[in-house]
Amino acid sequence: MLSRKHLLLLLIMVNYDLTSGAVTLEVDVNSNTHPISSYIYGTSFMNDVEFAKEIKLSVDRFGGNAATRYNWKIDATNRASDWFFENLPEDNKYPEKLPDGSTTDLFVEKDKSIGARTMLTISLIGWVPKNRYCIVRTCLCSF
């Protein structure tokens, strides 16, 4: 096992070695090329429909930490922190109709209307909110 002194010395040597040499990059614009896939560039949680149409948005991502713990059946997510977890329902006009009309349903419908593909995070961790109850900053903590 490396001691702290040895580890620090190793990191200094690696950093010195990486910064000591010059790097040259050449691009041959006449080489055999192909178009860049339209799936390479996109946004996350695009809400400005007019702007999305203007830039011809190709991919819109529903993902990130909150999406990892999103429960599409009840339209609620969990905001994790280092000391507690808090279940938060998404704003939904008709929660009695869930899972129809969930945030993800509306997200996909919006993307279809602007001609974008959706990249959607599906929770596989097994820990998602089991309820959507939240009364004025008194949200239940549950899985």
C-alpha positions as CSV (number, residue, x, y, z in Angstrom):
1,M,0.0,0.0,0.0
2,L,1.3,3.4,-0.9
3,S,2.0,5.9,1.9
4,R,0.6,9.4,1.5
5,K,4.1,10.7,0.8
6,H,4.6,8.2,-2.0
7,L,1.2,8.9,-3.4
8,L,1.8,12.7,-3.4
9,L,5.2,12.2,-5.1
10,L,3.6,10.0,-7.7
11,L,0.9,12.5,-8.4
12,I,3.5,15.3,-8.8
13,M,5.6,13.2,-11.2
14,V,2.5,12.3,-13.3
15,N,1.4,15.9,-13.5
16,Y,4.9,17.1,-14.4
17,D,5.2,14.4,-17.1
18,L,1.8,15.4,-18.6
19,T,2.5,19.1,-18.7
20,S,6.1,19.0,-19.8
21,G,5.7,17.9,-23.4
22,A,4.2,19.8,-26.3
23,V,1.3,18.4,-28.2
24,T,0.7,18.9,-31.9
25,L,-2.7,18.3,-33.5
26,E,-3.3,18.2,-37.2
27,V,-6.6,18.0,-39.0
28,D,-6.8,16.9,-42.6
29,V,-9.9,18.5,-43.9
30,N,-9.6,16.6,-47.1
31,S,-9.6,13.1,-45.5
32,N,-12.5,10.7,-45.9
33,T,-15.3,12.2,-43.8
34,H,-18.9,11.3,-42.8
35,P,-21.7,13.4,-41.4
36,I,-21.9,13.8,-37.6
37,S,-24.9,11.9,-36.2
38,S,-27.8,14.1,-35.2
39,Y,-28.0,12.1,-32.0
40,I,-24.6,13.5,-30.8
41,Y,-25.9,17.0,-30.0
42,G,-29.0,17.8,-27.9
43,T,-30.2,19.4,-24.6
44,S,-31.6,18.3,-21.3
45,F,-35.1,19.3,-20.2
46,M,-35.7,21.7,-23.1
47,N,-38.8,23.8,-22.1
48,D,-38.6,26.5,-24.8
49,V,-40.6,24.9,-27.6
50,E,-40.2,27.8,-30.0
51,F,-36.4,27.8,-29.5
52,A,-36.2,24.0,-29.9
53,K,-38.0,24.3,-33.2
54,E,-35.8,27.1,-34.3
55,I,-32.6,25.1,-33.7
56,K,-34.1,21.9,-35.0
57,L,-33.4,20.1,-31.7
58,S,-32.7,16.4,-32.4
59,V,-32.4,14.9,-28.9
60,D,-33.9,16.0,-25.5
61,R,-32.7,14.3,-22.4
62,F,-34.8,13.5,-19.3
63,G,-32.1,12.4,-16.9
64,G,-29.9,13.2,-14.0
65,N,-29.9,12.6,-10.3
66,A,-33.6,13.2,-9.7
67,A,-34.6,11.1,-12.7
68,T,-32.7,8.2,-11.3
69,R,-35.2,8.0,-8.5
70,Y,-38.3,9.1,-10.5
71,N,-41.4,6.9,-10.1
72,W,-43.4,7.3,-13.3
73,K,-46.4,5.4,-11.8
74,I,-47.1,8.1,-9.2
75,D,-45.2,11.0,-10.9
76,A,-42.9,11.7,-7.9
77,T,-39.2,11.8,-7.4
78,N,-36.8,11.8,-4.5
79,R,-34.3,14.5,-3.8
80,A,-31.4,12.8,-2.1
81,S,-29.0,14.5,0.2
82,D,-26.2,13.4,2.5
83,W,-28.3,13.3,5.5
84,F,-31.9,12.6,4.4
85,F,-34.1,11.8,1.4
86,E,-37.3,13.7,0.6
87,N,-40.1,12.6,-1.8
88,L,-41.4,15.3,-4.0
89,P,-44.5,15.0,-6.3
90,E,-44.2,16.6,-9.7
91,D,-46.7,19.3,-10.6
92,N,-49.6,17.4,-12.1
93,K,-53.0,18.8,-12.8
94,Y,-54.7,15.4,-12.8
95,P,-52.9,13.1,-10.3
96,E,-56.0,10.9,-10.2
97,K,-55.3,9.8,-13.8
98,L,-51.7,8.7,-13.1
99,P,-49.8,7.0,-14.5
100,D,-51.4,8.6,-17.6
101,G,-50.3,12.2,-18.0
102,S,-47.2,11.9,-15.9
103,T,-44.3,14.3,-16.3
104,T,-42.5,11.8,-18.6
105,D,-45.6,11.4,-20.7
106,L,-45.8,15.1,-21.2
107,F,-42.0,15.3,-21.8
108,V,-42.2,12.7,-24.6
109,E,-45.3,14.4,-26.2
110,K,-43.6,17.8,-26.2
111,D,-40.5,16.2,-27.8
112,K,-42.7,14.6,-30.5
113,S,-44.4,18.0,-31.2
114,I,-41.0,19.6,-31.9
115,G,-39.6,16.7,-33.9
116,A,-37.0,15.7,-31.3
117,R,-36.1,12.2,-30.0
118,T,-36.3,11.6,-26.3
119,M,-33.5,10.1,-24.2
120,L,-35.3,9.0,-21.1
121,T,-33.7,7.7,-17.8
122,I,-35.5,4.6,-16.5
123,S,-34.9,4.0,-12.9
124,L,-33.4,0.5,-12.3
125,I,-32.0,1.0,-8.8
126,G,-35.1,-0.4,-7.0
127,W,-35.5,2.6,-4.7
128,V,-38.1,5.1,-5.8
129,P,-40.8,7.0,-3.9
130,K,-43.8,5.0,-2.9
131,N,-46.1,8.0,-2.4
132,R,-46.6,11.5,-3.7
133,Y,-47.8,13.2,-0.5
134,C,-46.3,16.5,0.4
135,I,-48.0,19.2,2.4
136,V,-46.2,22.6,2.6
137,R,-42.6,21.6,3.0
138,T,-43.5,18.5,5.0
139,C,-42.8,15.8,2.5
140,L,-42.7,12.2,3.5
141,C,-39.5,10.3,3.3
142,S,-40.1,6.8,2.0
143,F,-39.1,4.1,-0.4
